[in-house]
Amino acid sequence: MEAPTLPKLIAIVGPTASGKTNLSLAVAKAIGGEIINADSRQLYRGMDIGTAKELNDGSVPGAYAVQGVVHHLIDIADPDQEITLAHYQTLTFRAIEDITARGKVPMLVGGTGLYVQAIIDNLDIPRVPPNAALRHELESLTTEALMDILTAEDPEASETMDPFNRRYIIRAIEIVRTTGASNASQKKCGEPKCCVLLLGVQRDREELAVRIHARIMSMLEAGLVDETKRLMSKYGFHLSAMSSIGYCEMESYLRGEISLEAAIERMEARTRQFARRQLTWWRRPGTRDVVWVESDAEAIGLAEKFLRA
């Protein structure tokens, strides 16, 4: 008996501000795709401007949609809720099954490398239960101190970790301390669940720096300061999600610790550093080959060829 045919999945990755959103919309419109979010911050309601989230425009009744393209796994939790990698993986495979059953093409799009890898490689994720005492201890430390701990105890994980996401740094420390083994050694590839085309958005360093600056200024004009105020008012100052780039700097500004100009400079520096780490993630030895593209037309052509094969 022949093995069942695996569903085809197109994944689009790349550094922040590289243009993943616009390219993915163009590809989705051309091939009948639906987009599954792979940005860890866009899972959360109310975190819109600071995550560069495309808002639901109502173009598809009953669905979260942008320009007629249905999106999945956006605004599915409040910022004070935790969505584990294992939970995200379960929800995404469920979405892929649903999209494929309706004759559409699932597309995984976002800059959180571990989320994408968990799907395309069907990672066997360690089910390490939360350690409340350890988390309480770690929460009292600065983000820099947490990264120092992770670097000492799991240097491989620290190389590709978002150095400003407290929630994921603490979880990585929790895993290595509970199991006594590195995070990477516990994430084994399972049997593939999809046939994957992995596309990456290519930008040279100078162009990416310009795009990062433009994005940050656009966020400020759109009301990032007021959005941060609302989140701080509702959830407090010490929410892990608020350590994300943009919110952290605006929080420091609102608390009177730094000027707005200094907050913007810090935000740009952190975003450039994060973009470098995103590229490092997909260029590590042993990872899947990424087909880097520079235009919508190139990506559409590759997607159409992949679907015909």
Number of C-alpha atoms within 10 A of each C-alpha: 3 4 5 6 9 11 16 18 24 25 24 28 29 26 28 24 23 23 19 22 17 11 20 27 21 18 24 23 14 14 14 14 25 26 28 23 23 28 21 21 23 24 23 22 13 18 23 18 24 25 21 17 17 16 13 17 14 14 14 15 10 8 15 20 20 17 14 18 21 23 22 23 20 21 19 13 15 15 22 14 12 13 15 13 18 16 10 18 20 13 14 23 16 11 18 25 13 13 21 16 11 8 10 15 21 26 29 28 26 24 24 21 23 18 22 24 20 22 25 22 19 19 22 15 17 15 11 12 9 12 12 10 8 14 15 10 9 20 15 11 12 11 19 12 12 20 26 15 17 22 16 11 18 21 16 15 19 19 15 19 23 22 22 21 18 24 18 17 21 20 18 21 24 22 20 20 15 14 12 11 13 18 21 13 10 16 16 14 15 14 10 13 17 19 14 19 19 20 21 22 23 19 18 8 12 9 10 19 19 11 17 22 19 12 17 22 14 14 18 17 11 13 13 22 21 14 19 23 17 14 19 17 10 11 14 12 16 11 16 19 25 28 19 21 22 25 25 20 26 28 21 16 18 18 11 10 13 15 15 16 10 15 21 19 15 17 22 20 16 19 21 20 13 21 23 15 19 22 19 15 20 21 13 11 9 7 11 13 14 17 15 17 19 14 12 17 14 12 22 20 12 16 20 13 10 15 13 6 5
